[in-house]
Amino acid sequence: IEERKPVAFIYGRGLNLIDEEGYLMPVPKIKKSWDLPFICGVKQSLGKLGEKALASANMSIALESISFLPIVGLAAGTSILTGQEKGAGRFDNIKKVLLKSFIIAFFYDLLILIFFIGIPDILILIFKSKQNTLYFNEIQNITVALIRITGIWLFLDAVRIIFTHILRSLGDVYFLMITTFLGGAFLVAGVYIFINYLNFGLKAIWILIGVYTFIMSIVLLSRF
């Protein structure tokens, strides 16, 4: 048996090691500091702002991810219906399916927006515990601000997700590969410049993410 030497670790459903041939291995449950490179993009740059900034960003991203699970399901269902209508030759129905999906997404995002804008301080209480009360209070204000900014571009993100699924179901994979790569490169490069050269904070980075979401939505809409 040849022992594989881990070269990096990634986050998935748990913490894993990845060796030089790309094989995933679970991290042994021992108290050890692993001196390994961090595979990431935006979060790696955010870490340079400090531990508290990274914690605030993680809480905001976690809430956004949880709230978007229904949108992901809606996008998947829309892509299935779109593929069926395309296969049956009923191309006019594709626009009708898309319109209904956007109506559902709009009212759902409107509801989430009300919560994100109105009671973000209550929403983040799910991350609070007796052990981290002091630490939580220190990052509460910036986390609330990030959640409110997130609420503003929620619908644009829904548009991006829905169009991504639809174009994939229509077979436009090559275009999606290019736009996803270029869009991701723009976002990571922008965050890196904001932090390392312009010394901007988390609020500016969250606004940049909103700009990225807007651009991607327009690009995917024009492609459709």
C-alpha atoms as an extended CHARMM CRD file, in Angstrom:
* protein
*
       224  EXT
         1         1  ILE       CA              0.0000000000        0.0000000000        0.0000000000  PROA      1               0.0000000000
         2         2  GLU       CA              1.4630000000        3.3240000000       -1.0960000000  PROA      2               0.0000000000
         3         3  GLU       CA              0.7420000000        6.2440000000        1.1730000000  PROA      3               0.0000000000
         4         4  ARG       CA             -0.6030000000        9.2740000000       -0.6730000000  PROA      4               0.0000000000
         5         5  LYS       CA              0.7450000000       12.6410000000        0.3530000000  PROA      5               0.0000000000
         6         6  PRO       CA             -1.9810000000       15.3150000000        0.5710000000  PROA      6               0.0000000000
         7         7  VAL       CA             -1.1740000000       18.5580000000       -1.2200000000  PROA      7               0.0000000000
         8         8  ALA       CA             -4.2520000000       20.6550000000       -0.4290000000  PROA      8               0.0000000000
         9         9  PHE       CA             -7.5800000000       20.5790000000        1.3140000000  PROA      9               0.0000000000
        10        10  ILE       CA            -11.0180000000       21.6080000000        0.1110000000  PROA      10              0.0000000000
        11        11  TYR       CA            -14.3950000000       22.1580000000        1.6820000000  PROA      11              0.0000000000
        12        12  GLY       CA            -17.2030000000       19.8920000000        0.5950000000  PROA      12              0.0000000000
        13        13  ARG       CA            -19.7260000000       18.2290000000        2.8540000000  PROA      13              0.0000000000
        14        14  GLY       CA            -16.8190000000       18.0120000000        5.2440000000  PROA      14              0.0000000000
        15        15  LEU       CA            -13.1390000000       18.7740000000        5.3670000000  PROA      15              0.0000000000
        16        16  ASN       CA            -11.1570000000       16.5990000000        2.9630000000  PROA      16              0.0000000000
        17        17  LEU       CA             -7.6330000000       16.2090000000        1.7220000000  PROA      17              0.0000000000
        18        18  ILE       CA             -6.8130000000       15.9460000000       -1.9570000000  PROA      18              0.0000000000
        19        19  ASP       CA             -3.6560000000       14.2720000000       -3.1590000000  PROA      19              0.0000000000
        20        20  GLU       CA             -1.5260000000       15.0380000000       -6.2210000000  PROA      20              0.0000000000
        21        21  GLU       CA             -3.5740000000       12.6690000000       -8.3850000000  PROA      21              0.0000000000
        22        22  GLY       CA             -6.8820000000       14.2330000000       -7.3980000000  PROA      22              0.0000000000
        23        23  TYR       CA             -8.0900000000       11.5630000000       -4.9630000000  PROA      23              0.0000000000
        24        24  LEU       CA            -10.1370000000       12.7700000000       -2.0070000000  PROA      24              0.0000000000
        25        25  MET       CA             -9.3700000000       11.4820000000        1.4680000000  PROA      25              0.0000000000
        26        26  PRO       CA            -11.1100000000       12.2880000000        4.7770000000  PROA      26              0.0000000000
        27        27  VAL       CA             -9.1260000000       14.2450000000        7.3160000000  PROA      27              0.0000000000
        28        28  PRO       CA             -8.0740000000       12.0560000000       10.2900000000  PROA      28              0.0000000000
        29        29  LYS       CA             -9.7910000000       13.1410000000       13.5050000000  PROA      29              0.0000000000
        30        30  ILE       CA             -6.6110000000       14.1010000000       15.3050000000  PROA      30              0.0000000000
        31        31  LYS       CA             -5.4830000000       17.4170000000       16.7090000000  PROA      31              0.0000000000
        32        32  LYS       CA             -2.9810000000       18.5220000000       14.1070000000  PROA      32              0.0000000000
        33        33  SER       CA             -2.2950000000       21.7370000000       12.2360000000  PROA      33              0.0000000000
        34        34  TRP       CA             -2.2330000000       20.9190000000        8.5290000000  PROA      34              0.0000000000
        35        35  ASP       CA              0.2110000000       23.1640000000        6.6680000000  PROA      35              0.0000000000
        36        36  LEU       CA             -1.5790000000       22.9450000000        3.3330000000  PROA      36              0.0000000000
        37        37  PRO       CA             -2.5760000000       25.5280000000        0.6830000000  PROA      37              0.0000000000
        38        38  PHE       CA             -6.1580000000       26.7240000000        0.7680000000  PROA      38              0.0000000000
        39        39  ILE       CA             -8.1070000000       26.0760000000       -2.4260000000  PROA      39              0.0000000000
        40        40  CYS       CA            -10.5050000000       28.9650000000       -2.7380000000  PROA      40              0.0000000000
        41        41  GLY       CA            -11.0950000000       32.2580000000       -4.4940000000  PROA      41              0.0000000000
        42        42  VAL       CA            -13.1670000000       34.9350000000       -2.8440000000  PROA      42              0.0000000000
        43        43  LYS       CA            -12.9800000000       33.5210000000        0.6930000000  PROA      43              0.0000000000
        44        44  GLN       CA             -9.2080000000       33.3720000000        0.5540000000  PROA      44              0.0000000000
        45        45  SER       CA             -9.0800000000       37.1090000000       -0.1410000000  PROA      45              0.0000000000
        46        46  LEU       CA            -11.7110000000       37.8510000000        2.4860000000  PROA      46              0.0000000000
        47        47  GLY       CA             -9.5370000000       36.1160000000        5.0380000000  PROA      47              0.0000000000
        48        48  LYS       CA             -7.0230000000       38.9130000000        4.6710000000  PROA      48              0.0000000000
        49        49  LEU       CA             -9.5510000000       41.3190000000        6.1560000000  PROA      49              0.0000000000
        50        50  GLY       CA             -9.3780000000       39.4400000000        9.4140000000  PROA      50              0.0000000000
        51        51  GLU       CA            -11.1400000000       36.6540000000       11.2580000000  PROA      51              0.0000000000
        52        52  LYS       CA            -14.1520000000       38.7770000000       12.1810000000  PROA      52              0.0000000000
        53        53  ALA       CA            -14.7010000000       39.9140000000        8.5990000000  PROA      53              0.0000000000
        54        54  LEU       CA            -14.5460000000       36.3260000000        7.3850000000  PROA      54              0.0000000000
        55        55  ALA       CA            -17.0280000000       35.2340000000       10.0600000000  PROA      55              0.0000000000
        56        56  SER       CA            -19.4570000000       37.9950000000        9.0290000000  PROA      56              0.0000000000
        57        57  ALA       CA            -19.1190000000       37.0290000000        5.3790000000  PROA      57              0.0000000000
        58        58  ASN       CA            -19.7190000000       33.3670000000        6.1660000000  PROA      58              0.0000000000
        59        59  MET       CA            -22.9060000000       34.1320000000        8.1080000000  PROA      59              0.0000000000
        60        60  SER       CA            -24.2470000000       36.3000000000        5.2990000000  PROA      60              0.0000000000
        61        61  ILE       CA            -23.4090000000       33.6890000000        2.6690000000  PROA      61              0.0000000000
        62        62  ALA       CA            -24.9710000000       30.9420000000        4.7770000000  PROA      62              0.0000000000
        63        63  LEU       CA            -28.2770000000       32.8170000000        5.0940000000  PROA      63              0.0000000000
        64        64  GLU       CA            -28.2810000000       33.6420000000        1.3880000000  PROA      64              0.0000000000
        65        65  SER       CA            -27.6050000000       30.0020000000        0.4960000000  PROA      65              0.0000000000
        66        66  ILE       CA            -30.3790000000       28.7130000000        2.7360000000  PROA      66              0.0000000000
        67        67  SER       CA            -32.8970000000       31.2360000000        1.4130000000  PROA      67              0.0000000000
        68        68  PHE       CA            -32.0260000000       30.3370000000       -2.1800000000  PROA      68              0.0000000000
        69        69  LEU       CA            -32.7030000000       26.6180000000       -1.9410000000  PROA      69              0.0000000000
        70        70  PRO       CA            -36.3030000000       27.0520000000       -3.2480000000  PROA      70              0.0000000000
        71        71  ILE       CA            -34.9860000000       29.1650000000       -6.1400000000  PROA      71              0.0000000000
        72        72  VAL       CA            -32.5420000000       26.4210000000       -7.0940000000  PROA      72              0.0000000000
        73        73  GLY       CA            -35.4130000000       23.9270000000       -7.0530000000  PROA      73              0.0000000000
        74        74  LEU       CA            -37.5420000000       26.2940000000       -9.1280000000  PROA      74              0.0000000000
        75        75  ALA       CA            -34.7260000000       26.7170000000      -11.6430000000  PROA      75              0.0000000000
        76        76  ALA       CA            -34.2620000000       22.9500000000      -11.9150000000  PROA      76              0.0000000000
        77        77  GLY       CA            -37.9990000000       22.4230000000      -12.4750000000  PROA      77              0.0000000000
        78        78  THR       CA            -38.0830000000       25.2080000000      -15.0610000000  PROA      78              0.0000000000
        79        79  SER       CA            -35.1760000000       23.6780000000      -16.9620000000  PROA      79              0.0000000000
        80        80  ILE       CA            -36.9750000000       20.3090000000      -17.0810000000  PROA      80              0.0000000000
        81        81  LEU       CA            -40.1470000000       21.8970000000      -18.4630000000  PROA      81              0.0000000000
        82        82  THR       CA            -38.0920000000       23.9260000000      -20.9220000000  PROA      82              0.0000000000
        83        83  GLY       CA            -36.3380000000       20.8080000000      -22.1930000000  PROA      83              0.0000000000
        84        84  GLN       CA            -39.6740000000       19.0140000000      -22.5990000000  PROA      84              0.0000000000
        85        85  GLU       CA            -41.1950000000       21.9070000000      -24.5400000000  PROA      85              0.0000000000
        86        86  LYS       CA            -38.1420000000       22.0850000000      -26.7710000000  PROA      86              0.0000000000
        87        87  GLY       CA            -38.2760000000       18.3530000000      -27.4500000000  PROA      87              0.0000000000
        88        88  ALA       CA            -41.9790000000       18.6010000000      -28.3330000000  PROA      88              0.0000000000
        89        89  GLY       CA            -41.3390000000       21.5240000000      -30.6620000000  PROA      89              0.0000000000
        90        90  ARG       CA            -43.5060000000       23.9110000000      -28.6190000000  PROA      90              0.0000000000
        91        91  PHE       CA            -41.0080000000       26.7670000000      -28.5250000000  PROA      91              0.0000000000
        92        92  ASP       CA            -43.6440000000       29.3980000000      -27.7660000000  PROA      92              0.0000000000
        93        93  ASN       CA            -44.3900000000       27.6770000000      -24.4760000000  PROA      93              0.0000000000
        94        94  ILE       CA            -40.8070000000       28.1610000000      -23.3070000000  PROA      94              0.0000000000
        95        95  LYS       CA            -41.3730000000       31.8880000000      -22.8140000000  PROA      95              0.0000000000
        96        96  LYS       CA            -44.5960000000       31.1760000000      -20.9140000000  PROA      96              0.0000000000
        97        97  VAL       CA            -42.8120000000       28.7620000000      -18.5830000000  PROA      97              0.0000000000
        98        98  LEU       CA            -40.0340000000       31.2850000000      -18.0710000000  PROA      98              0.0000000000
        99        99  LEU       CA            -42.4860000000       34.0980000000      -17.2920000000  PROA      99              0.0000000000
       100       100  LYS       CA            -44.2960000000       32.0220000000      -14.6860000000  PROA      100             0.0000000000
       101       101  SER       CA            -40.9930000000       31.0770000000      -13.0870000000  PROA      101             0.0000000000
       102       102  PHE       CA            -39.9580000000       34.7070000000      -12.8360000000  PROA      102             0.0000000000
       103       103  ILE       CA            -43.2720000000       35.6640000000      -11.2630000000  PROA      103             0.0000000000
       104       104  ILE       CA            -42.8360000000       32.9750000000       -8.5990000000  PROA      104             0.0000000000
       105       105  ALA       CA            -39.1930000000       33.9690000000       -8.0640000000  PROA      105             0.0000000000
       106       106  PHE       CA            -40.1030000000       37.6580000000       -7.8030000000  PROA      106             0.0000000000
       107       107  PHE       CA            -42.7110000000       37.2220000000       -5.0700000000  PROA      107             0.0000000000
       108       108  TYR       CA            -40.5420000000       34.7510000000       -3.1730000000  PROA      108             0.0000000000
       109       109  ASP       CA            -37.5450000000       37.1060000000       -3.3250000000  PROA      109             0.0000000000
       110       110  LEU       CA            -39.7930000000       39.9770000000       -2.2710000000  PROA      110             0.0000000000
       111       111  LEU       CA            -40.6940000000       38.0250000000        0.8460000000  PROA      111             0.0000000000
       112       112  ILE       CA            -37.0360000000       37.2360000000        1.5520000000  PROA      112             0.0000000000
       113       113  LEU       CA            -36.1370000000       40.8750000000        0.9240000000  PROA      113             0.0000000000
       114       114  ILE       CA            -38.6000000000       41.9690000000        3.5990000000  PROA      114             0.0000000000
       115       115  PHE       CA            -36.9270000000       39.6370000000        6.1020000000  PROA      115             0.0000000000
       116       116  PHE       CA            -33.3740000000       40.5510000000        5.0400000000  PROA      116             0.0000000000
       117       117  ILE       CA            -34.0270000000       44.2950000000        5.1640000000  PROA      117             0.0000000000
       118       118  GLY       CA            -36.4010000000       44.3340000000        8.1060000000  PROA      118             0.0000000000
       119       119  ILE       CA            -35.1310000000       41.8110000000       10.6470000000  PROA      119             0.0000000000
       120       120  PRO       CA            -31.5540000000       40.7490000000        9.7540000000  PROA      120             0.0000000000
       121       121  ASP       CA            -30.5130000000       41.0940000000       13.4040000000  PROA      121             0.0000000000
       122       122  ILE       CA            -33.0700000000       38.4320000000       14.3110000000  PROA      122             0.0000000000
       123       123  LEU       CA            -32.0990000000       36.1210000000       11.4570000000  PROA      123             0.0000000000
       124       124  ILE       CA            -28.4590000000       35.9400000000       12.5000000000  PROA      124             0.0000000000
       125       125  LEU       CA            -29.3940000000       34.7940000000       16.0050000000  PROA      125             0.0000000000
       126       126  ILE       CA            -29.2570000000       31.2200000000       14.6790000000  PROA      126             0.0000000000
       127       127  PHE       CA            -25.4580000000       31.6030000000       14.7200000000  PROA      127             0.0000000000
       128       128  LYS       CA            -25.3380000000       32.8320000000       18.3010000000  PROA      128             0.0000000000
       129       129  SER       CA            -24.5120000000       30.6110000000       21.2460000000  PROA      129             0.0000000000
       130       130  LYS       CA            -23.4710000000       31.0050000000       24.8640000000  PROA      130             0.0000000000
       131       131  GLN       CA            -19.8620000000       30.3400000000       23.9340000000  PROA      131             0.0000000000
       132       132  ASN       CA            -19.5670000000       33.0760000000       21.3070000000  PROA      132             0.0000000000
       133       133  THR       CA            -21.7560000000       35.8530000000       22.7450000000  PROA      133             0.0000000000
       134       134  LEU       CA            -19.0060000000       38.4820000000       23.0330000000  PROA      134             0.0000000000
       135       135  TYR       CA            -17.5250000000       37.6130000000       19.6500000000  PROA      135             0.0000000000
       136       136  PHE       CA            -20.9930000000       37.6120000000       18.0650000000  PROA      136             0.0000000000
       137       137  ASN       CA            -21.8050000000       41.0770000000       19.4020000000  PROA      137             0.0000000000
       138       138  GLU       CA            -18.6030000000       42.4560000000       17.8700000000  PROA      138             0.0000000000
       139       139  ILE       CA            -19.4820000000       41.3250000000       14.3420000000  PROA      139             0.0000000000
       140       140  GLN       CA            -23.2500000000       41.7910000000       14.5120000000  PROA      140             0.0000000000
       141       141  ASN       CA            -23.3800000000       45.2770000000       12.9430000000  PROA      141             0.0000000000
       142       142  ILE       CA            -21.3010000000       44.4560000000        9.8670000000  PROA      142             0.0000000000
       143       143  THR       CA            -23.1600000000       41.1600000000        9.3900000000  PROA      143             0.0000000000
       144       144  VAL       CA            -26.5110000000       42.9610000000        9.4460000000  PROA      144             0.0000000000
       145       145  ALA       CA            -25.2350000000       45.4080000000        6.8180000000  PROA      145             0.0000000000
       146       146  LEU       CA            -24.0570000000       42.5780000000        4.5570000000  PROA      146             0.0000000000
       147       147  ILE       CA            -27.3930000000       40.7820000000        4.8060000000  PROA      147             0.0000000000
       148       148  ARG       CA            -29.2690000000       43.9440000000        3.8420000000  PROA      148             0.0000000000
       149       149  ILE       CA            -27.0300000000       44.4380000000        0.8020000000  PROA      149             0.0000000000
       150       150  THR       CA            -27.5840000000       40.7970000000       -0.1070000000  PROA      150             0.0000000000
       151       151  GLY       CA            -31.3370000000       41.3120000000        0.0020000000  PROA      151             0.0000000000
       152       152  ILE       CA            -31.0710000000       44.0070000000       -2.6790000000  PROA      152             0.0000000000
       153       153  TRP       CA            -29.5680000000       41.7320000000       -5.3450000000  PROA      153             0.0000000000
       154       154  LEU       CA            -31.4840000000       38.5690000000       -4.4770000000  PROA      154             0.0000000000
       155       155  PHE       CA            -33.8240000000       38.7730000000       -7.4740000000  PROA      155             0.0000000000
       156       156  LEU       CA            -30.9220000000       39.3460000000       -9.8700000000  PROA      156             0.0000000000
       157       157  ASP       CA            -29.2780000000       36.2500000000       -8.4940000000  PROA      157             0.0000000000
       158       158  ALA       CA            -32.5160000000       34.3400000000       -9.0450000000  PROA      158             0.0000000000
       159       159  VAL       CA            -32.5320000000       35.5100000000      -12.6780000000  PROA      159             0.0000000000
       160       160  ARG       CA            -28.9520000000       34.3300000000      -13.0730000000  PROA      160             0.0000000000
       161       161  ILE       CA            -29.6720000000       30.9130000000      -11.5860000000  PROA      161             0.0000000000
       162       162  ILE       CA            -32.8460000000       30.3420000000      -13.6220000000  PROA      162             0.0000000000
       163       163  PHE       CA            -31.2580000000       31.3580000000      -16.9210000000  PROA      163             0.0000000000
       164       164  THR       CA            -28.2260000000       29.2040000000      -16.1900000000  PROA      164             0.0000000000
       165       165  HSD       CA            -30.4340000000       26.1380000000      -15.7790000000  PROA      165             0.0000000000
       166       166  ILE       CA            -32.5420000000       26.9950000000      -18.8230000000  PROA      166             0.0000000000
       167       167  LEU       CA            -29.6030000000       27.5470000000      -21.1640000000  PROA      167             0.0000000000
       168       168  ARG       CA            -28.0860000000       24.2990000000      -19.9120000000  PROA      168             0.0000000000
       169       169  SER       CA            -31.3190000000       22.4310000000      -20.6750000000  PROA      169             0.0000000000
       170       170  LEU       CA            -31.3240000000       23.9690000000      -24.1650000000  PROA      170             0.0000000000
       171       171  GLY       CA            -27.8250000000       22.6680000000      -24.7930000000  PROA      171             0.0000000000
       172       172  ASP       CA            -25.9410000000       25.9710000000      -24.6740000000  PROA      172             0.0000000000
       173       173  VAL       CA            -23.2270000000       24.5010000000      -22.4590000000  PROA      173             0.0000000000
       174       174  TYR       CA            -20.2560000000       26.0190000000      -24.2950000000  PROA      174             0.0000000000
       175       175  PHE       CA            -21.5540000000       29.5500000000      -23.7630000000  PROA      175             0.0000000000
       176       176  LEU       CA            -22.2000000000       28.8400000000      -20.0870000000  PROA      176             0.0000000000
       177       177  MET       CA            -18.6710000000       27.5280000000      -19.6410000000  PROA      177             0.0000000000
       178       178  ILE       CA            -17.1690000000       30.6980000000      -21.0890000000  PROA      178             0.0000000000
       179       179  THR       CA            -19.4090000000       33.1350000000      -19.1980000000  PROA      179             0.0000000000
       180       180  THR       CA            -19.0170000000       31.2570000000      -15.9120000000  PROA      180             0.0000000000
       181       181  PHE       CA            -15.2300000000       31.2740000000      -16.2310000000  PROA      181             0.0000000000
       182       182  LEU       CA            -15.0090000000       34.9430000000      -17.2470000000  PROA      182             0.0000000000
       183       183  GLY       CA            -17.5570000000       36.0120000000      -14.6310000000  PROA      183             0.0000000000
       184       184  GLY       CA            -15.7890000000       34.0880000000      -11.8860000000  PROA      184             0.0000000000
       185       185  ALA       CA            -12.4220000000       35.5160000000      -12.9400000000  PROA      185             0.0000000000
       186       186  PHE       CA            -13.8770000000       39.0400000000      -12.8540000000  PROA      186             0.0000000000
       187       187  LEU       CA            -15.2970000000       38.5170000000       -9.3710000000  PROA      187             0.0000000000
       188       188  VAL       CA            -12.1750000000       36.9790000000       -7.8650000000  PROA      188             0.0000000000
       189       189  ALA       CA             -9.8950000000       39.5710000000       -9.4810000000  PROA      189             0.0000000000
       190       190  GLY       CA            -12.1780000000       42.3830000000       -8.3360000000  PROA      190             0.0000000000
       191       191  VAL       CA            -12.2190000000       41.1730000000       -4.7480000000  PROA      191             0.0000000000
       192       192  TYR       CA             -8.4360000000       40.7790000000       -4.7920000000  PROA      192             0.0000000000
       193       193  ILE       CA             -7.9390000000       44.3350000000       -6.0920000000  PROA      193             0.0000000000
       194       194  PHE       CA            -10.4650000000       45.7740000000       -3.6420000000  PROA      194             0.0000000000
       195       195  ILE       CA             -8.6720000000       44.2150000000       -0.6780000000  PROA      195             0.0000000000
       196       196  ASN       CA             -5.0000000000       44.3470000000       -1.6280000000  PROA      196             0.0000000000
       197       197  TYR       CA             -4.7760000000       47.6050000000       -3.5870000000  PROA      197             0.0000000000
       198       198  LEU       CA             -7.8090000000       49.7550000000       -2.7700000000  PROA      198             0.0000000000
       199       199  ASN       CA             -8.1680000000       48.7180000000        0.8890000000  PROA      199             0.0000000000
       200       200  PHE       CA            -11.9600000000       48.4860000000        0.6040000000  PROA      200             0.0000000000
       201       201  GLY       CA            -14.0630000000       46.7550000000        3.2180000000  PROA      201             0.0000000000
       202       202  LEU       CA            -16.7310000000       44.0880000000        3.1590000000  PROA      202             0.0000000000
       203       203  LYS       CA            -19.5630000000       46.4260000000        2.1680000000  PROA      203             0.0000000000
       204       204  ALA       CA            -17.7440000000       47.4390000000       -1.0260000000  PROA      204             0.0000000000
       205       205  ILE       CA            -17.0470000000       43.7860000000       -1.8220000000  PROA      205             0.0000000000
       206       206  TRP       CA            -20.7190000000       42.8860000000       -1.3440000000  PROA      206             0.0000000000
       207       207  ILE       CA            -21.6690000000       45.7060000000       -3.7140000000  PROA      207             0.0000000000
       208       208  LEU       CA            -19.1700000000       44.2880000000       -6.2100000000  PROA      208             0.0000000000
       209       209  ILE       CA            -20.8730000000       40.8980000000       -5.9230000000  PROA      209             0.0000000000
       210       210  GLY       CA            -24.1580000000       42.6570000000       -6.6800000000  PROA      210             0.0000000000
       211       211  VAL       CA            -22.6010000000       44.2400000000       -9.7880000000  PROA      211             0.0000000000
       212       212  TYR       CA            -21.2990000000       40.8340000000      -10.8540000000  PROA      212             0.0000000000
       213       213  THR       CA            -24.7830000000       39.3400000000      -10.4020000000  PROA      213             0.0000000000
       214       214  PHE       CA            -26.3480000000       42.1520000000      -12.4440000000  PROA      214             0.0000000000
       215       215  ILE       CA            -23.8570000000       41.7510000000      -15.3040000000  PROA      215             0.0000000000
       216       216  MET       CA            -24.2760000000       37.9740000000      -15.3950000000  PROA      216             0.0000000000
       217       217  SER       CA            -28.0680000000       38.3170000000      -15.4150000000  PROA      217             0.0000000000
       218       218  ILE       CA            -27.9660000000       40.7290000000      -18.3620000000  PROA      218             0.0000000000
       219       219  VAL       CA            -25.5300000000       38.5430000000      -20.2960000000  PROA      219             0.0000000000
       220       220  LEU       CA            -27.6280000000       35.3770000000      -19.8060000000  PROA      220             0.0000000000
       221       221  LEU       CA            -30.8530000000       37.2480000000      -20.6080000000  PROA      221             0.0000000000
       222       222  SER       CA            -29.4110000000       38.6060000000      -23.8600000000  PROA      222             0.0000000000
       223       223  ARG       CA            -28.2090000000       35.1110000000      -24.7870000000  PROA      223             0.0000000000
       224       224  PHE       CA            -31.6770000000       33.6750000000      -24.2720000000  PROA      224             0.0000000000
